């Protein structure tokens, strides 16, 4: 009973679904998904992502939530309870959110900076060349915004599972969905004639987004798109980082996991699709295909220029957009911090309030290094995947491109071959639920998912050149 009081629980299935969806719907969906879709030929990436979401994503999501509810523990302890030989896997899964939380909150601070800028009428300034670079390379401004975002995350986690996380998600997720739908519909109504007299519309941008571009496609290029979509799923459904095991440990035994997983899948995929629909057509309308190739800078550099080109209405749209992104970033950062706090509570038998303060202090110190990575600690390091990065990029590479695939592969081995899929299936159907995709789950967790993950890991390590 004392442990339950320390850890907390969701009040019901709706609270769990909204919280899990809130974790899944973050910067990964609203920032990363659109620029990958633009880079990888629109509809082709979309098709690959949808197929993988219904197979690969469903498999890992079901596995982690079931592990959490079966053990009632954080990932640090849960894997050891399933098999003592896999205790190392719990440590690996637990270190991932420790690495991610500081730099995620730094990026969350960037979002708050832009949101505040647009709210106070500084949207035109944000669209100026060099604005983003000038901001992140400043010494103290990024630190202040990072601290504000981290404090907001702490406030929610400190309040607990039902009074903090569940309550926040139940309020923000419906608002978030309405804002995304509104901006997506607005993007389709846009039309713009550039300096060369070329007129483009949001509906034309929608075709670019939806219709697969197979011009010049080769097996190698297709594999790149497939691996991009696979990597995106880690961001989108918050798997292989301990979050879904943690949230699963707060789920009551009478909750229908089959139904809950389906709802999380639908919500996450819908938001990812709408995020692309609100960004890609707008960028295409005002900047053409060249603007769509902006990559990771799409949200912080290209979009402010799009809002500027919209005229008077652009300032309002900019406010709504960055408020929406801030909501999404906060729900995800809360889940990342909660995964770490849950591990501290289980390992050190500490009250969650004290654990939350301890985790925040550690995140602040590491986050300072991330902020100073663009000035005091600046360096350029070529990573094995041939990208060049600073402190933030190195942390992102280690957590997302190395540790997450390793954790996911080992989880598939543990469930598929050691304790066998039947253990998860029994947990999922404990109340007599009908598991329609049971056969698909077995094939995916034992064969297909680990094979795809090995390819992704080899590509990340620079051992597979596609």
DRENKOL-486111 format. One line per field, with one value per residue (C-alpha): residue in one letter; x, y, z. Coordinates in Angstrom, 3 decimals, padded with zeros to 6 digits. Layout:
BEGIN
rest <- c(a;...);
x <- c(X;...);
y <- c(Y;...);
z <- c(Z;...);
end
This chain:
BEGIN
rest <- c(x;x;x;x;x;x;x;x;x;x;x;x;x;x;x;x;x;x;x;x;x;x;x;x;x;x;x;x;x;x;x;x;x;x;x;x;x;x;x;x;x;x;x;x;x;x;x;x;x;x;x;x;x;x;x;x;x;x;x;x;x;x;x;x;x;x;x;x;x;x;x;x;x;x;x;x;x;x;x;x;x;x;x;x;x;x;x;x;x;x;x;x;x;x;x;x;x;x;x;x;x;x;x;x;x;x;x;x;x;x;x;x;x;x;x;x;x;x;x;x;x;x;x;x;x;x;x;x;x;x;x;x;x;x;x;x;x;x;x;x;x;x;x;x;x;x;x;x;x;x;x;x;x;x;x;x;x;x;x;x;x;x;x;x;x;x;x;x;x;x;x;x;x;x;x;x;x;x;x;x;x;x;x;x;x;x;x;x;x;x;x;x;x;x;x;x;x;x;x;x;x;x;x;x;x;x;x;x;x;x;x;x;x;x;x;x;x;x;x;x;x;x;x;x;x;x;x;x;x;x;x;x;x;x;x;x;x;x;x;x;x;x;x;x;x;x;x;x;x;x;x;x;x;x;x;x;x;x;x;x;x;x;x;x;x;x;x;x;x;x;x;x;x;x;x;x;x;x;x;x;x;x;x;x;x;x;x;x;x;x;x;x;x;x;x;x;x;x;x;x;x;x;x;x;x;x;x;x;x;x;x;x;x;x;x;x;x;x;x;x;x;x;x;x;x;x;x;x;x;x;x;x;x;x;x;x;x;x;x;x;x;x;x;x;x;x;x;x;x;x;x;x;x;x;x;x;x;x;x;x;x;x;x;x;x;x;x;x;x;x;x;x;x;x;x;x;x;x;x;x;x;x;x;x;x;x;x;x;x;x;x;x;x;x;x;x;x;x;x;x;x;x;x;x;x;x;x;x;x;x;x;x;x;x;x;x;x;x;x;x;x;x;x;x;x;x;x;x;x;x;x;x;x;x;x;x;x;x;x;x;x;x;x;x;x;x;x;x;x;x;x;x;x;x;x;x;x;x;x;x;x;x;x;x;x;x);
x <- c(000.000;002.868;004.531;001.264;000.990;004.536;004.028;000.396;-002.017;-004.378;-007.997;-009.258;-008.624;-009.463;-006.887;-004.286;-005.034;-004.884;-001.634;-000.038;-001.235;000.134;003.511;003.408;002.203;005.206;007.934;008.548;005.157;004.831;008.441;010.226;007.436;006.674;010.288;010.937;007.751;008.924;012.427;011.302;008.839;005.659;003.245;005.925;007.103;003.481;002.657;005.722;004.968;001.323;002.205;004.933;002.678;000.064;002.662;005.979;004.630;001.671;004.015;006.398;003.580;001.617;004.750;005.879;002.453;001.836;005.270;004.485;001.076;002.267;005.118;003.699;007.235;009.401;011.642;014.627;012.978;010.437;012.889;014.650;011.314;010.640;014.101;017.071;019.487;017.902;018.392;020.948;018.171;016.242;019.298;019.769;016.080;016.186;019.249;017.565;015.033;017.821;019.730;016.697;015.014;017.621;017.910;014.177;013.497;016.091;014.170;010.947;012.490;013.099;009.389;008.417;010.726;009.007;005.551;006.272;007.731;004.597;002.248;004.051;004.035;007.599;006.697;008.384;011.575;011.473;011.303;014.521;017.630;019.919;017.267;017.282;021.072;021.441;019.071;020.544;024.126;023.327;024.735;021.834;018.556;018.301;019.112;016.252;013.685;015.000;014.629;011.033;010.083;011.825;010.012;006.653;007.471;008.449;005.207;003.064;005.149;005.345;001.541;001.435;-000.063;-003.777;-003.675;-000.778;-000.174;-003.723;-005.324;-002.919;-003.481;-007.272;-007.204;-004.462;-005.024;-008.528;-007.317;-004.213;-006.263;-008.615;-005.675;-003.969;-007.176;-007.816;-004.338;-004.375;-007.649;-006.391;-003.194;-005.271;-006.947;-003.665;-002.557;000.540;002.207;005.979;008.309;008.690;004.932;004.492;001.266;001.090;-001.755;-002.223;-004.199;-001.239;000.947;-001.469;-000.950;002.812;002.288;-000.142;000.856;003.990;006.783;008.415;010.537;014.057;013.241;015.694;015.863;018.508;016.395;013.339;015.304;016.337;012.675;011.760;014.487;013.454;009.859;011.048;013.204;010.307;008.132;010.393;009.675;006.012;004.877;007.425;008.729;012.163;012.711;010.900;007.924;005.245;006.448;006.178;002.696;001.672;002.683;000.057;-002.752;-005.369;-005.883;-009.461;-008.371;-008.852;-005.300;-006.312;-008.740;-006.346;-003.452;-005.761;-006.872;-003.310;-002.328;-005.202;-004.638;-000.901;-001.139;-003.903;-001.876;001.264;-000.738;-002.394;000.962;002.283;-000.918;-000.694;003.017;003.907;001.157;001.882;005.639;005.104;002.690;005.097;008.521;008.020;009.855;013.064;011.506;010.360;013.984;014.799;015.116;015.254;015.213;011.748;009.872;012.239;013.465;011.167;007.767;008.270;009.043;005.816;003.833;005.466;004.463;000.842;000.555;-001.597;-003.219;000.232;000.891;-002.291;-001.567;001.959;000.608;-001.814;000.868;003.518;000.966;-000.028;003.609;004.278;001.330;002.613;006.172;005.015;002.915;005.888;008.494;006.232;006.209;009.996;010.552;007.965;009.877;012.997;011.108;009.437;012.845;014.158;011.052;011.384;015.159;015.683;012.230;011.879;008.661;007.835;007.950;011.544;012.445;010.995;013.130;016.257;015.634;014.973;018.245;020.200;018.360;019.126;022.871;022.975;020.668;023.121;025.789;023.377;022.640;026.338;027.050;026.228;028.666;031.061;031.303;030.918;032.553;031.859;031.970;031.364;029.116;029.077;025.900;027.873;026.141;028.053;026.830;027.284;026.365;022.632;023.242;025.621;023.076;020.352;022.539;023.490;019.920;017.846;020.144;022.087;020.477;016.836;017.385;019.508;016.777;014.079;016.084;016.781;013.104;012.058;014.558;013.325;009.638;009.893;012.337;012.944;009.632;007.719;004.908;002.253;003.265;002.372;-000.741;-002.016;-001.531;-003.292;-006.281;-006.420;-010.065;-011.126;-010.460;-010.288;-006.782;-007.469;-003.866;-002.417;-000.832;000.587;002.018;003.835;005.378;006.410;007.967;009.891;011.034;010.139;010.673;014.143;015.282;014.199;015.764;019.112;019.104;018.276;021.084;023.621;022.633;022.927;026.397;027.504;027.949;025.173;025.292;021.977);
y <- c(000.000;002.376;001.695;002.406;005.730;006.627;005.594;006.604;005.317;006.488;006.843;005.029;003.978;007.412;009.096;006.537;006.870;010.674;010.629;008.034;009.938;013.126;011.451;010.210;013.524;015.751;017.457;014.172;014.343;018.090;018.988;015.874;014.111;016.973;017.628;013.904;013.683;016.657;015.207;011.689;012.336;013.042;010.219;007.509;008.333;008.596;005.143;003.542;005.218;004.107;000.455;000.473;002.182;-000.574;-003.349;-002.364;000.486;-001.591;-004.420;-002.354;-000.261;-003.360;-005.020;-002.117;-001.248;-004.912;-005.249;-002.200;-003.428;-007.026;-005.997;-002.787;-001.407;001.138;-000.145;-000.189;-002.995;-004.451;-006.230;-007.889;-009.181;-010.799;-012.399;-011.651;-012.036;-008.961;-006.635;-004.716;-003.951;-002.100;000.043;000.775;001.675;003.918;005.895;006.950;009.394;010.675;011.676;012.950;015.061;017.887;018.539;018.045;020.779;022.991;022.635;023.203;026.475;027.430;026.828;029.040;031.784;031.760;031.524;034.530;036.403;035.919;036.691;039.999;040.954;039.911;037.530;039.635;039.679;035.871;035.600;037.590;035.825;034.832;035.191;031.529;031.223;034.442;033.177;029.706;031.038;033.713;032.856;033.361;033.755;030.045;029.108;031.239;029.759;026.234;026.795;028.009;024.967;022.577;024.207;023.747;020.070;019.665;021.304;018.716;015.684;016.915;016.961;013.214;010.790;011.521;015.139;016.170;014.079;012.819;016.195;018.043;015.530;015.618;019.392;019.879;016.943;017.970;021.586;020.383;018.328;021.245;023.599;021.122;020.507;024.253;025.083;022.088;023.213;026.804;025.645;024.134;027.504;029.345;030.725;032.775;034.267;034.623;037.275;035.244;035.180;031.509;030.833;027.921;026.817;024.783;022.171;021.670;021.301;018.674;016.647;016.847;015.604;012.774;011.441;009.238;010.674;007.636;009.574;008.169;005.813;002.945;000.162;002.130;005.302;003.303;001.760;005.254;006.305;003.089;003.600;007.248;006.140;003.428;005.868;008.329;005.718;005.763;009.484;009.169;006.377;006.949;003.370;002.024;004.818;003.447;005.789;003.307;000.741;003.450;004.520;000.868;000.302;002.877;001.130;-000.813;-004.516;-004.033;-001.653;-003.052;-002.860;-003.965;-001.072;001.387;000.528;000.905;004.335;005.499;004.284;006.124;009.361;009.368;008.546;011.119;013.879;012.970;013.059;016.380;017.874;017.162;018.492;021.804;022.386;020.894;022.641;025.997;025.801;024.625;027.491;030.229;028.636;025.865;022.556;024.375;025.451;021.892;020.754;022.843;019.753;020.154;023.958;023.817;024.858;027.494;029.125;028.326;028.545;032.032;033.209;031.550;033.331;036.621;036.065;035.512;039.161;040.315;036.925;035.329;036.790;035.204;031.867;031.994;032.484;029.566;027.338;027.870;027.619;024.271;023.130;024.245;022.133;019.104;019.582;019.871;016.682;014.766;016.263;015.372;011.730;011.704;013.127;010.748;007.749;008.886;009.764;006.347;004.636;006.740;005.952;002.204;002.018;004.421;004.002;007.767;009.793;010.987;014.679;014.386;012.228;014.833;017.579;015.402;014.554;018.213;019.303;016.748;017.709;021.386;020.747;018.675;021.157;023.958;022.026;021.679;025.426;026.308;023.802;026.577;029.090;028.305;024.550;024.761;022.039;020.123;016.341;014.054;011.229;007.657;008.406;011.113;014.069;016.843;017.829;019.717;018.681;018.395;016.368;013.986;013.329;012.839;010.422;008.306;008.082;007.851;006.284;003.831;003.045;002.996;000.448;-001.684;-001.611;-002.416;-005.335;-006.790;-006.379;-008.345;-011.088;-011.232;-011.344;-013.256;-015.977;-016.059;-015.616;-016.088;-013.877;-015.833;-014.017;-010.650;-012.021;-013.353;-009.921;-008.167;-010.542;-010.931;-009.777;-011.947;-009.309;-010.466;-009.796;-009.613;-009.003;-011.801;-013.704;-010.494;-009.638;-012.979;-012.739;-009.110;-009.487;-012.654;-011.999;-008.807;-006.143;-007.331;-007.661;-004.095;-002.822;-004.429;-002.659;000.646;000.186;-000.721;002.376;004.551;003.194;003.913;000.199;000.120;002.657;002.918);
z <- c(000.000;000.882;-002.471;-004.313;-002.500;-003.536;-007.159;-007.754;-010.398;-013.116;-012.067;-015.152;-018.749;-020.207;-018.000;-019.024;-022.748;-022.641;-020.646;-022.936;-026.005;-024.457;-024.109;-027.694;-029.125;-028.608;-030.583;-032.380;-034.082;-034.550;-035.352;-036.619;-038.544;-040.979;-041.983;-042.546;-044.621;-046.689;-047.085;-047.995;-050.775;-048.833;-049.501;-049.630;-046.119;-044.973;-046.360;-044.748;-041.438;-041.426;-042.141;-039.481;-036.926;-037.292;-037.011;-035.459;-033.313;-032.145;-031.128;-029.000;-027.509;-026.474;-025.084;-022.920;-021.503;-020.677;-019.004;-016.889;-015.752;-015.257;-012.933;-011.489;-011.566;-013.343;-016.184;-013.822;-011.848;-014.321;-016.639;-013.701;-012.424;-015.792;-015.954;-013.678;-016.598;-018.214;-015.272;-017.364;-019.828;-017.138;-016.419;-020.146;-020.598;-017.513;-018.586;-021.861;-020.316;-018.038;-021.188;-023.100;-020.389;-020.210;-023.941;-024.517;-021.951;-023.653;-026.935;-024.978;-023.816;-027.449;-028.126;-025.171;-026.461;-029.866;-028.294;-026.096;-029.083;-031.179;-028.274;-027.609;-031.295;-032.090;-034.891;-037.578;-035.535;-035.241;-039.045;-039.538;-040.826;-038.000;-035.266;-034.252;-034.371;-032.418;-029.743;-029.149;-029.174;-026.568;-023.160;-020.744;-022.663;-023.612;-019.984;-018.661;-021.052;-020.382;-016.622;-017.061;-019.131;-016.719;-013.786;-015.525;-016.066;-012.406;-011.249;-013.061;-012.025;-008.426;-008.252;-008.913;-011.415;-011.039;-009.820;-012.063;-015.188;-015.719;-015.030;-017.348;-020.147;-019.809;-020.244;-022.838;-025.206;-026.414;-026.808;-028.636;-031.079;-031.812;-032.462;-034.794;-036.763;-037.015;-038.324;-040.697;-042.277;-042.500;-044.275;-047.065;-047.782;-048.392;-051.750;-052.575;-055.663;-055.299;-056.766;-059.964;-060.521;-059.574;-057.683;-055.256;-052.989;-049.858;-051.776;-054.118;-051.034;-049.723;-052.910;-052.407;-048.856;-049.670;-053.090;-053.062;-055.197;-056.805;-059.300;-059.251;-056.392;-055.909;-053.357;-051.460;-051.377;-050.320;-047.447;-046.305;-046.227;-044.395;-041.780;-041.324;-040.715;-038.322;-036.380;-036.243;-034.538;-031.477;-031.123;-032.006;-029.678;-026.867;-026.852;-025.865;-023.348;-020.301;-020.548;-021.582;-019.032;-016.373;-017.481;-017.807;-014.170;-013.139;-015.063;-013.104;-013.835;-015.025;-017.818;-021.335;-022.711;-026.209;-026.491;-024.865;-027.188;-030.205;-028.991;-028.381;-031.868;-033.513;-031.589;-032.205;-035.920;-036.417;-034.767;-036.736;-039.978;-039.095;-038.053;-041.520;-043.055;-041.209;-041.906;-045.310;-047.377;-045.682;-046.259;-049.854;-050.557;-049.503;-050.035;-052.601;-052.518;-051.508;-048.208;-047.552;-047.628;-044.556;-042.329;-038.523;-038.839;-040.426;-037.269;-035.910;-039.128;-042.062;-040.342;-038.863;-042.412;-043.572;-040.841;-041.862;-045.502;-044.431;-043.442;-040.539;-039.999;-039.750;-036.306;-034.941;-036.618;-035.195;-031.678;-032.024;-033.552;-030.886;-028.064;-029.527;-029.828;-026.238;-025.022;-026.925;-025.683;-022.072;-022.074;-023.482;-021.140;-018.207;-019.311;-019.735;-016.243;-014.786;-016.204;-014.330;-011.135;-011.138;-011.288;-008.404;-006.317;-006.947;-006.486;-003.581;-001.923;-001.938;-001.921;-005.419;-004.438;-003.224;-006.222;-008.599;-007.040;-007.250;-010.916;-011.752;-010.140;-012.181;-015.380;-014.781;-014.491;-017.692;-019.409;-018.653;-020.537;-023.484;-023.512;-023.235;-026.015;-028.487;-026.958;-024.075;-024.743;-028.517;-030.592;-033.777;-033.656;-036.628;-035.457;-036.840;-038.825;-040.684;-039.035;-037.284;-033.842;-030.607;-027.033;-027.790;-030.941;-029.159;-026.395;-029.011;-030.991;-027.963;-026.646;-029.822;-032.376;-030.205;-026.850;-027.993;-030.800;-028.428;-025.754;-028.318;-029.786;-026.342;-025.371;-028.469;-027.594;-023.993;-024.904;-028.173;-027.166;-023.390;-021.576;-024.882;-026.316;-024.425;-021.226;-022.735;-024.432;-021.077;-019.491;-022.374;-022.241;-018.438;-018.350;-021.283;-023.964;-027.590;-028.965;-032.710;-033.728;-031.599;-034.504;-035.957;-032.547;-032.246;-035.726;-035.211;-031.758;-032.646;-036.213;-038.067;-035.388;-034.272;-037.898;-038.714;-035.496;-036.295;-039.684;-037.973;-035.429;-038.109;-040.085;-036.957;-036.225;-039.777;-040.528;-043.127;-045.921;-047.736);
end
